[in-house]
Amino acid sequence: MLLELSVKHLAVIEEVRVSFRTGFHVFTGETGAGKSILIDALSLAIGGRASADLVRHGCDKAEIEALFDVPGNHPARDILRDNGIEGPEDEPIIVRREVTAAGKSTARVNGQLVTIVALRSIGETLVNIHGQHEHQSLLRADRHLEWLDAFGGGGIAPAKAAYRSVYDEYAETKRQLEQVSRSGKEALQMADLYRFQWEEIDAAKVKPGEDESLQEERQRLANSERLFAAANDAFEALYGGKRGLDSVTRAVQRMSDISKYDPDSLQPLVEQMQSAFYQLEDAAFQIRDYREKIEFNPDKLERIEQRLQTLHSLKRKYGDSAEDILAYAAKIKKELDDVDNQEERIAELSARLGDLTATLRTRAEALTRARRAAAETLSRKLMEHLKDLHMEKTRFEVELRSNEGAFRPDGWDTAEFLIAPNPGEPLRGLAKIASGGELSRIMLAMKSIFAAVDRVPSLIFDEVDTGVSGRAAQAIAEKMARLAGQVQVFAITHLPQVACMADAHYAIEKKVKGERTFTEVNALGAGERTAELARMLGGVEVTDTTMRHAQEMLALADSRKSGWM
């Protein structure tokens, strides 16, 4: 639920901080006092559209911060995790929105920047704002099936789960069949080309890494004379006619002769020279062996050149390496095998799809029956609530349509909530209801039924009682007060019948200080609340009579609420 709302520099609000609790809250005030500004602020906090016009004149930015307390299993927590916002599940959710005078907007949740789309997703699970002319989720026909399933609960869930368990395999089998049929047709068209390509690669007997090893061997054969000449010169310089190692031997001997005169300095040097001599001698023998193995073979070089040319031609067509060529060959071989086995595979998948379709049809019919039962119960319950709201002649119906064979993840049904407020009128969709007063009461009845279903902890009604009075106004007041026993309810109202039923009453007042206008929000105590109700009853002039009437209304409201408990 909403624990606190802080607003700075928004329209006529300089700075306001309001704390809330469970139950039914009302906001009242003179026309033009800025009652709807608080709703605008909260709308911004949950992802509403921002505008530079909302920033208070002369200020750089408007700031809105809302503090929510929701359980760990609430959908908002899942959305936070999906957006990388982690934290203890027992901590409140803090939403902050800033709008600059230039119209730029930023949003943070628990201190982390989020997109407006993410903020709106989170906000939809925290607060539901309903105004007289504002279509809410319950007015969206595309969501009515979802609402019906949620209302049906345990009566629908098993049938829906049974359907879905078959649907997933049905959808996958159908996808595979379409893919095999489509790829089979394409493969048939390409079969001759694939067969030619595979035979060409197969005839070449390509081996993995062959191109690289041939390149290395070609390089050695092509440079055999240069390799031999260099190796021969190196060997001759060390051990051949030039006897380079003899000079090293003499140097070692000379240093060894004098090392006895200065052993500490010269003996390590003699050992180092001896080690170098042995290493050079070993290197000379290795050079000799390498020289003797150098191959002069023009015929072999020619064969390698031809083989490399063959591989080059294949690489131009099928890949950049021998491995790529072999991978392509494996791919087209599989395509050819699939063509050969296509009819058998299609027959197998078709038979499986037929079995799944029959089972899915049976499950879809069972799901429809469960939904029809839930639809009848929902219709009956809603009309009971409407009767409480003095709309006893209203007809409500859930129209369930089954498009048999058109399987979807949630079945083959579509649903729409239809209503006829007056006798003799045809049933129409909720969104087509013309009267604001009727729409307000219908929405209140729907909210009373679905409050526990949609799990939105805070509901806000922005002057939904406009256009009603008398018994209907009293019925709306009592319905909202009862609803507040399940969820947190806020209402901006001009009706004393509604205000007197609240658990918490806030007065919104516009004041002028100097040359600036300010809006204040004050939580009213018992005496202040009586005075505010008297103002709502009597207008500008508050008399003893209106004060007594206000006291009687509050006492009667307390008595009614006590009778519910």
C-alpha positions, 0 to 999 in steps of 0.5 A, a space after each residue: 500500500 501507499 505509505 507516503 507521498 512527497 511532492 515538491 514544486 508541482 503546479 500550485 504545490 510548493 512542498 507537501 508530504 502526506 502519510 497514509 495508512 490502511 483503510 478509506 481515505 478522502 480528500 476534500 476542498 473547494 473547487 479549484 483548490 488543487 485536489 486533482 494535483 495530488 492524483 497528478 503527482 501520484 500518476 507521475 510517480 507510477 509512470 504517467 506522462 510528464 510535461 514541463 507545464 506541471 513544474 511550478 513557475 520559477 522552479 527548475 524541476 518538480 519532484 515526486 516521491 512515493 513510498 510503498 509497502 508490498 509483500 515479498 510475493 507481490 508482482 512488483 517485486 518480480 518486475 524489480 528483479 527483471 529490471 536488475 533491482 535487487 533488495 530485501 523483500 521486506 523493504 519498502 519500494 521507493 519511487 522517485 520521479 523528477 520533471 525539469 522545466 525543460 520537460 525532461 523526466 527521470 525515474 528511479 526505483 530504490 535509488 536505481 534509474 529505470 525507464 518510464 516503461 519499466 516504471 509504468 509496469 511497476 506502477 500498474 501493480 501498485 496503484 490503480 487510478 480511476 477517474 470519471 472519464 478514464 478507461 481502466 484495465 477493467 474496461 479493456 475487452 482484451 483483458 476480460 478473459 484474463 479477469 474471468 480466469 482470475 475470478 474463476 480461480 480454482 474452478 478454472 485453473 486445473 482445466 487451464 493447466 491441463 489444456 496448456 500441458 497439451 498445447 505446448 506439445 501441440 504448438 511445437 509439433 505443429 512448428 516442426 511439421 511446418 518447418 519440415 514441410 517448408 524445408 522439404 520443398 526447398 530441399 527438393 528444389 535444391 536437391 540436384 545442386 546439393 547432390 552435385 556439391 556433395 559429390 564434388 566435395 566427397 570426390 576431393 577427399 578433403 581432410 581437416 587441416 589439410 590446406 595448412 599442412 600443404 602450404 607448409 610443405 609447399 613452402 619447404 619444397 619451393 625453398 629447398 635450395 635456399 634452405 640447403 645452402 644456408 644450412 651448409 654454410 652454417 655447418 661449414 662455418 662451425 665444423 667444416 673446412 672453416 673450423 670455426 669451433 677450433 677457434 673456440 677450442 683454442 680460446 677455452 684452452 688459453 683461458 683454462 691455462 691461466 685460470 689457475 692464477 685467478 681461479 675465482 674470476 676465471 674458472 666460472 668463465 672457463 666453464 661458461 665457454 666450455 658449455 657454449 662450445 658443447 652447445 655449438 658443437 651439438 647445434 652443428 651436428 643438428 644442422 648437418 642432419 637437417 641439411 641431409 634431410 632437405 628434399 629436392 623434389 619438383 614432381 612432388 611440389 607440382 602435385 602439391 600445387 595442383 592439390 592446393 589449387 583444388 582446395 582453393 577452388 572448393 574454398 571459393 565455393 564452400 568456405 574459408 578452410 578445409 573444416 568449413 568445406 567439410 562442415 558444408 558437406 555435412 550440412 547438405 548431406 543432412 538436407 539430402 537425407 531429410 529429403 529422402 526421409 521427408 515423407 516418412 517424417 511428415 507422416 509421423 508428425 501429422 499423425 502426432 499432430 492429429 492425436 494432440 489436436 483431438 486431445 487439445 479439443 477435449 481439453 479446450 471444451 472442458 476449459 470453456 465449460 469451466 469458464 461458462 460456470 465462472 461467467 454465470 457466477 461473476 454475472 450474478 455477483 456483479 448484479 448483486 453489487 449493482 443492486 447495493 448501488 441502486 442499479 437493481 435493474 441493470 443487466 450484466 453478462 459475460 459474453 464468452 465466444 469460442 472459436 473452435 479449432 483456433 487454439 491459443 495458449 489460453 484456449 480458444 475462448 474470448 470474453 467481453 463484459 457486457 452491460 445494459 443499465 436500463 430495461 429495454 436497452 441492449 447489452 453493450 461493452 463496458 467502454 460504451 457506457 455513456 453516463 459518468 454516474 453509471 460508469 462510476 458505480 459499475 466500476 466500483 462494483 467491478 473493483 469490489 469483486 476484483 480487488 483481491 484478484 488483481 492484487 493492486 494494493 491501492 485504489 484511487 477514485 478521482 471524483 467518481 461520485 460526480 453526477 450522483 446524489 441521494 441514496 446512490 451517493 450513500 450507496 457509493 460511500 458504503 461500497 468504497 468503505 467496505 472495499 477499504 477493508 480489502 485494499 487501501 482506498 483513496 477518493 477525491 469527493 465533493 459529497 459529504 455522504 462519501 467523506 463521512 465514511 472515511 477512516 482518514 480525512 484530508 482537506 486540500 486548501 489553496 492559500 495566497 502568501 505574498 504574490 504566490 499561490 500555495 496548496 496545502 494538504 492537512 490531515 483533519 482531526 475530529 473537530 476539524 473534520 466536523 467543520 469540513 463536513 459542515 462546509 460541504 453541507 452548507 456551502 460558504 456559511 457554516 451554521 450550528 445546524 450544519 455543524 449538528 448535521 455533520 456530527 450526526 453524519 459522522 456518528 451514523 457513519 461510525 455506527 454503520 461501520 461498526 455494524 460491519 465488523 
